[in-house]
Amino acid sequence: MKVAIRDDDTSYFTKPKDLQKAYDFLNEDDCVSFSVVPYTFPIHRDDVFPYGKKIEMGYYDIAENTELLEYLKEKYKQGKIDILLHGYSHEYQLNQKKWVAEMKWKSSKQLKNEIPKGKKHLESLLDMNITVFVAPNNSIDKRAISVIEDLQMDYSGIIGVMDRKINLKYIHNFIRRWGFRAIKKAQYPGVMNYGKHKELNAYTVDNYERLIYEYHICKEKNVPFVIYTHYWQLNTDERAKILIEQIYNYVIKDGAEIVPLSECFK
């Protein structure tokens, strides 16, 4: 049984000790899949300050954090981490009193320019090929998906309604996904093939009983179980840290293997 831990928001502001502290409960051979923001914007909406409040607004290039880059490269070589592309800047925009995530408010032209640029930038800095995309706030639609397909990337995240190109594969997956959800009261388990890209749901770490239920659904289907969180949340919210440790201990005791998220699409 494959289990992947996806951690979002690694960026210019991240220190290696932040990541080490968040995952100090893992066994030595386990892997965490870090979703990395290439040119991060420091505020995520007006109520989420993952890197602190007293930061000048602007775009911060991860290339300027050489300590973090060396840490990521070394841990990747050791097989201890996986690297995913987490948007471009993770910037939100306020629209009619609602905060809209990056992949939803940017124009097609901007997305076509920035997503490939961010991917190329990270790959060059870390000397690797990045194959999985994670949308900030798990919020995405067909415009950004089209860019991801052009880049031959797969997608990890929560899948919405009417947010993909309508074709036979989409209709087939839509029926499977919502039919399963209606019967099992859970997100569809397993990889879904949309033709030019694949998608795999990631489960929010917020309720122990629900997560164990979803884990066993995945186990029964013999498909990967992916959970996602944020290192900065684990370092500031004791309840979140306790919960992910409980889930981790359960799946390890059950014989699961913690794997890179990229491996789950193979």
C-alpha positions, 0 to 999 in steps of 0.5 A: 500500500502506497501512501504519500505525504504532500506538503505545500508552500515551501518557498523563499521564506522556508528554512530547512529547520522548518521542514525538519521540525515539521516532520521529525516524527518520520522514519529515516527512510520515509519521503515527503513530497514538497510543493514548491513556489518559485516566486512566492508572494508572502500573503495568502489572503488577508487572514493567512500569513504563512511566513509572518506578518511583517514582510514587505509585499512583492515577489520573492525568488526561491533562488535567493535562498541558497541554504534551502536549495542545497538542502532540497537537492541533497535530500532529493538525491537521498530519496528523502523528498519529492519536488512538485510545482506549486503554482508560480507566486501563490498570490490571491486576488480580491474579487467581489469581496472573495479571495480568488486563488492564483490559477483562477484569477490569472489570464490564459496568457499569464498562465501560459507564460508563468507556469512554464517559467516557474517549472523551468526555474525550479528544475534548473535550480534543483537539477531535476525534472518536475512532473506533478503540479499542485494548484495553490488552494487546490483551486484550478480550472481548464485554462491552467490544466491546458498549460499543465497538459502542454508541459506533460505534467500530472495533477495532485489536488481536489477536483471540482465540477465543470472545471476541465475540458468536456470530452468523453474522458471527462464525462466518464471520470465525472460519472465514476467520481460522483457516483462513488462519492454518492455511495461511499461518501468519500472522494474517488480513490485512485488515478484518473486518466484525462487523456493528456494528463492524470489526476489523483485526489489528495485528502485534507488532514482534518479528521482522524476517523474520516481519514482512516475510512478513506485510507481503507477505501484506497487500500481496498482498491489497491490505489495510493492514499495521498494526504496533504498539509503545510509545514508551517501549520504543523509547526504552529498548530499542535492539533494538526501535528498530533493528527498527522502523526496519528495518521502516519503511525496508523498506516505504518503499523498497517504496513503501508510504504511512504513514497514520493507523490510522483511515483503514485502516477506510475 
